[in-house]
Amino acid sequence: MSDEKNPSVRFLGTYFDRDVVLKMAHWAKILAWLGLGFYLLSWGVSFSQFLIQLSTGLFTINKGMSLLDTLNYFTPFLTQPLSGVLYFFTLQGIALVLQILLDVEDNSRRAARK
C-alpha cells in the first residue's frame, strides 16, 4: 500500500496491491448486477412462454390434467430466480468483505505508526 506522504514509495509489508483489491471488489459488484439481470431476464422469458402456452390451452383439464397438476407447473418459476439472487448477494458480500479487510489493514497500519 502506498504511503500517504510519498505515493511513489510502496510498503512491502503486505501481500496484496490495494488498487488490485479495489478493482476486484468493483468488478465483483458489476458481475453481481450482470448475473442478477441475466437470471431475471431468463426467468421473465421462460415465465412469459409458460403464460402464453397456458393461455393458448396447452395445459388444460381436457387433456387429462387436474387443477393441481396445472398449479404444479408454477413451482419452478418461483424457484428459478432464487439462484440469481443468491449469486447477487454472494458477489456483493465478497466485494464488501474485500473492502472491510482493506479498512482493517489500513486502520491497523495507522495504529502501528502512532
C-alpha positions in Angstrom: 0.0 0.0 0.0 1.2 3.5 -0.7 2.4 5.8 1.9 0.3 9.0 2.4 3.4 11.3 2.4 5.2 9.8 -0.6 2.9 8.0 -3.1 5.8 6.6 -5.1 7.1 4.6 -2.1 5.4 1.3 -1.6 5.1 -0.5 1.7 6.3 -4.1 1.1 4.8 -5.5 4.4 1.6 -6.6 2.7 0.9 -9.4 0.2 -1.5 -7.5 -1.9 -1.8 -4.4 -4.0 -4.6 -2.1 -2.7 -5.6 -0.9 -6.2 -6.0 -4.5 -7.5 -8.2 -5.4 -4.5 -10.4 -2.4 -5.1 -10.7 -3.3 -8.8 -11.6 -6.8 -7.8 -14.3 -5.5 -5.5 -15.6 -3.2 -8.2 -15.8 -6.0 -10.8 -17.5 -8.3 -8.3 -20.2 -5.7 -7.9 -20.6 -5.3 -11.7 -20.7 -9.1 -12.2 -23.3 -9.3 -9.4 -25.6 -6.9 -11.2 -25.0 -8.6 -14.6 -25.7 -12.0 -13.2 -28.9 -10.8 -11.5 -30.0 -9.2 -14.7 -29.3 -12.3 -16.7 -31.2 -14.6 -14.3 -34.2 -12.2 -14.1 -34.3 -11.9 -17.9 -34.2 -15.7 -18.4 -36.8 -16.1 -15.8 -39.0 -13.5 -17.5 -38.7 -15.1 -20.9 -39.5 -18.6 -19.6 -42.4 -17.4 -17.4 -43.9 -15.5 -20.3 -43.5 -18.6 -22.6 -45.4 -20.6 -19.9 -48.1 -18.0 -19.7 -48.5 -18.0 -23.5 -48.7 -21.7 -23.5 -51.2 -21.7 -20.6 -53.4 -19.1 -22.3 -53.5 -20.9 -25.7 -54.7 -24.1 -24.0 -51.7 -26.3 -23.9 -52.2 -27.0 -20.3 -55.9 -27.7 -19.8 -58.1 -30.0 -17.8 -59.4 -31.5 -21.0 -56.1 -33.2 -21.7 -56.2 -35.3 -18.5 -54.6 -32.7 -16.2 -56.3 -31.7 -13.0 -56.2 -28.2 -11.5 -53.4 -29.3 -9.1 -51.3 -30.6 -11.9 -51.6 -27.2 -13.6 -50.7 -25.4 -10.4 -47.6 -27.6 -10.1 -46.2 -26.0 -13.3 -45.9 -22.7 -11.4 -43.4 -24.0 -8.7 -40.3 -24.0 -10.9 -41.0 -20.4 -11.8 -41.0 -19.4 -8.2 -37.6 -21.1 -7.5 -35.8 -20.2 -10.8 -34.7 -16.6 -9.9 -33.5 -17.7 -6.4 -30.1 -18.8 -7.7 -29.6 -15.5 -9.4 -30.5 -13.7 -6.2 -28.1 -15.9 -4.2 -25.3 -15.2 -6.7 -26.0 -11.5 -6.4 -25.8 -11.4 -2.6 -22.7 -13.6 -2.6 -20.8 -11.4 -5.0 -21.9 -8.2 -3.2 -20.8 -9.8 0.1 -17.4 -10.7 -1.4 -16.9 -7.1 -2.6 -17.9 -5.8 0.9 -15.6 -8.2 2.7 -12.7 -7.2 0.5 -13.3 -3.6 1.3 -13.7 -4.3 5.0 -10.4 -6.2 5.1 -8.7 -3.3 3.4 -10.1 -0.9 6.0 -9.0 -3.2 8.8 -5.5 -3.5 7.4 -5.3 0.3 6.9 -6.5 1.0 10.4 -4.1 -1.4 11.9 -1.2 0.2 10.0 -2.2 3.7 11.2 -2.4 2.4 14.8 1.1 0.8 14.4 2.6 4.1 13.2 1.4 6.0 16.3 
